[in-house]
Amino acid sequence: MNVSIENDIKIIRMGDKGPNLLSVARSKEIMAELNYKECKAVIIMGNEKVFSAGLNLKDLMNATDATEVSLIFNTLRDLLVSFREFPGPVISIVGGHAIAGGCLMALASDYRYGIFGMHRMGLNEMAIGIDLPPDMLSIISHSISRENLFEVATQCKMYTPKQAHKKGLINEYIGNPLIGKKKATAEALKRAKKLAGFYINAGEPFVRLKQSLMHDTDFDYEVLISNWFSTETQAKIKKVMSTLSKK
């Protein structure tokens, strides 16, 4: 795993080769990087063949008791929760296969870029008899529309990047095969950095908005009023007003 920080944006490259399986160790490693004191936004990506193929089934098959199996599934849940609970934006660049837990990890992100190719994205839990608990289903339902939710969650379809975009698994699709996959990935990273910078600039209002999107919480309007009078907000408003006055 390679990690770098640019302008308060942490870029996590899970692996240049291989399936980027979400072992307990790797999941904990990723979670440790989601530190708001170190960065204000996170971009996570795999390689040109695989974003993440999900849990390591060999680990599950080799588990000798319920405690070991529980650790594997609970760690995946903790990883997904860490994406949702991170105060800043978490952006995934899906340039390769995103299967099962890997697909869930992408869906737990706030925004997902997809890149053209022969890779697939989808959930295959039902095909191998694994439950999708309500907390994981809620992650899916935050991204997938009601009309597509049942199909995506239950039919184990593996979608092409273009199909994944239509179904809502991907927010933005870079579909020009003429530029080459490496350049397309670079373009996605460029867009992700720009988007992350926008949300970082938004500051605390974005943090509160993300929390409200993830939880049905009451909002204290005193916070809104107090924020309106803050030096930072007033500076932004004056900048906008100055731009409008020139038009």
N, C-alpha and C positions, 0 to 999 in steps of 0.2 A: 504494500500500500504506500502510495506517495502522497504527501500532503504539502501544500504551499499556501501562503497567504498573500493576497494582493489587495491593497486598499480596503482592509477590514473584511475581505471576502476570502473564506477558506475554501480551497479547491481540493477535494478528496478524489484521487484516482485509485480505485480499489485494486486494480491490477492490469498490467499491460498484456498479460496472457492468462489463459485458463478461464474456468467457469465462475470465478468470484463467488464461491459458495459462502453462505452465511453461517459459518460455524459459530459456536459460542465465543471462541476467541476473537474471530474477526468482527462479530457484532459488537462485542465489548470495546474493541479497538475503535470502531466507527463512533460509538456512543461517546467515548472519551474525547473525541475531537469536536463534539457539539458543545462547545464551551463558549458562552456568550461573552465572557471576559476576554477571550482571545480573538473573537471575530463577531461580526454583526450579520453575516450571511454565509450560507454554505452552498457550494455547488458540488454534487456528487456524480461521478461518471465511472463507467467500466472500461472496456476496450472495444475495438471495432467488431468483435465477434459476439461478446457477451457483456451485458450490463451486469446481471447477476442471475444465476440459475436457481437461486433460493437455497433452502436448507440442504445440507449434505445428508442424503438418504442413508449413506453408509453409517454415519454417526447414529442415526435412529435405529438402524438394523442391528448395530453392535451394542446398543444400550442394553444393559443387563437388568435394569429394574425401572420402576415407575419414576423414581427420583431423577434419573438421568434423562429420561424422555421429557419429564416436566421441565427440567433445566433448559433443554433445547427449545421447546415451544415458548416458554416464558421469556427466554432471552430474545427471541424474535419479537414477541409482543413488546418488550421493553424498548427494542430498537425502533419499532414503528411509533411508539408513544414519544420517544425522544425526538423524532422528526417533527411530530405535531406540537410538542411542547416547547421546542426551541423558539425563543422570542423573535428571532429574525427569519427571513425567508430561507427556505430550503428548496433548492432547484436541482432536478435530476436531468441529466442528458442521457437519453436511452438510444445508444448507437448500436446495440447488439441485443441478443436474446434477454428478455426479462420474464422469467417464468416463476410461477407460484410465489414463494416468499420474495423473490426479486421483483416481481410485478407489484406485490404489496408494498415493498419499500419505495418503489417509484410513486405509487399512488398516495403514499403517506407524505410525499413532498408537496410543497405548495404550488409548484409549477413544473411542467415536464416538456422537454424538447425531444422530438423524435427525428430520426434521420433515415432516409431511404435505405433499402437493402433487403436481403432475403431473410433476415432474422424475424423472430416472432415475439409476441407479448401476450401473456394471458395467465389465467388461473386454472390449475389442473387438480386442485384439491379433491373435487368430487370423483374424479377418475381413479384416484388411488385410495378413496375411502377416508379422507382426512376432513375433519370438521372445519368450518369457518366460523369461529366464535363471533358473537355480536360486536365485540370491540373491533375485530378485524373487518367485519361486514360494514361497520360504520365508516371505516376508512374508504372502502370501495364506494359507498353511497354518497360520500362527499364529492366524489369526482364523476361518477357515472350517473347519467340521467335515469329517471324512473323507468322509462321505456326500454332502456338497455340493461338495467341492473340485473334482472333475473337471468338473462342470457349470459352476461359476463361472469356472474358469480357461480352459475350452476352448470353451464353446458360445456365447460372446459375447452372452449374454442381458442385457438392460437392465432392471433391477428397479425397481419402484416402491418408495418408502420403506418401505411395509409389508412388501413381499416381501423387500427388502434386510435388514430386521430379522429375518425368519424364517430367512434363509439365513446370517445371522451377519455380514453386511457392516456392520450397524449394531448397537450394543450396546443402545441405549435409544431408543425411538421416541415422539415427542410427536405423537400422532395426533388431537388435537382441532381440527377445522377451524373450530369456532365461535369460537375466540378470535382467529383471524386469524394470518397467517403472521408478521407482525412481532412480535406478542406471543409467539407460539410460539418464535421465535428468541431473544427476550429471556428466556423461561423456560429454554431450553436453556443460554443463557449463565449464568444464575443457578445452574443445577444444576452446570454445568461448573466454576464458581468454587468451589462448595461441595466438589465432589469433589477439585479441585486442592488446596484448603486442607487437606483430610483427609490427602492424601499428603505435602504439605509438612510437616505436623505429625508425620507418621511418621518423617521425617528419614532418616538414613543406612540404616536397615534397608530402606526402600523402594528406595533407590538400589541396594543390593546385590541385592534381590529382582528388580528389573528387569533387572539384568545377568545374573542366573541364568536368567531367563525367555528372554532373547535368546541366551544362549550356554550350552553344556553345560560348566559350569565346576565344579571341585571347591570345596567350601565349607570354610573354616577355622573349626572350632567355637570356637577361641580367640577369634575376633572376636565370636561370639555371647555368650560368657561375659564378655568385657571390656565389651561394650555393656550387659549386664545390670547391671553395677556402676556405670555412668555416672550422673552426677548427674541428667541429663535423663530417662533411663529410670526411675530410682528415683522421681522426682517424679511421673511419669505413673502408675506402679504404685500409689503411695500415694493418688493422686487417685481411681483406680478402686476401690481397697480402701475408701476413705472413702465412696464412693457406695454400694457394696454393703452396708456396715455399717448404712446408714440404711434399707435396705429390710426 
